[in-house]
Amino acid sequence: MEKMKRNRNQTSQRIIDALEEVIAEKGIAGVGVNRIAEKAGVSKVLIYRYFGGLDGLLVHYIKMGRLFPLYNEATLEYLKPDHEKDLAKVWYKQVLHSFRLFRHFPTAYEVLKASVIDNEPMADVVSRAQDEEMSRLVDQLAFVKDVDARAISAIILGGMSYMTLLSKKDHTMLGIDLSTESGWERVEEAVKLIYTSLNRTMMESGSGAMEDQPAANTMIGYW
């Protein structure tokens, strides 16, 4: 029984690795059961048996946490700052980490591109799953009452997504070269400024108090 479980886990991992490689090489449009099965060296029947089909495989992959960090309850307790003034660091570090991954990890970039601009069934599956997961993450990191964390995050994430897609086309935006690290350093400093200013405004106005939950040791350097 233990051997069967181990073999299934190993086979599942080969399928996941093959999916990741196909996305990086061909984009979401190039993903297919036959191609994944061939690259993984398995029967395509196993993809249906283990994941319920291609849609299930894609959703499973997105929810694995290989494209952006996932947070369990214990991790969130570590991330929650002891003081309101440190909220900005939690917010902008999550955003910057995620989009560095989207820029530098080909599979993550292709998933982001499919969720934003591709118009096909597989891209729709990816878009829905990614939006659901990102919404869950934003809600989990919303440590403040009476602040629309989803709307704020939608603006930031939308802008960062657009600029990430432009970066692969050697485009500039308002003179900022998005194909260079120096250009992205400017963008990242701007994101930090936005969240820091929002944090300061919130504290000065008293419009948002942190949720009354036990705070554990701060791990702002988690990423």
Secondary structure as UniProt FT lines:
FT   HELIX           2..26
FT   HELIX           28..30
FT   HELIX           33..40
FT   HELIX           44..51
FT   HELIX           54..62
FT   TURN            63..65
FT   HELIX           73..79
FT   HELIX           84..86
FT   HELIX           87..104
FT   HELIX           106..116
FT   HELIX           121..140
FT   TURN            145..146
FT   HELIX           149..167
FT   TURN            168..170
FT   STRAND          172..173
FT   TURN            174..175
FT   STRAND          176..177
FT   TURN            178..179
FT   HELIX           181..205
FT   HELIX           220..222
//
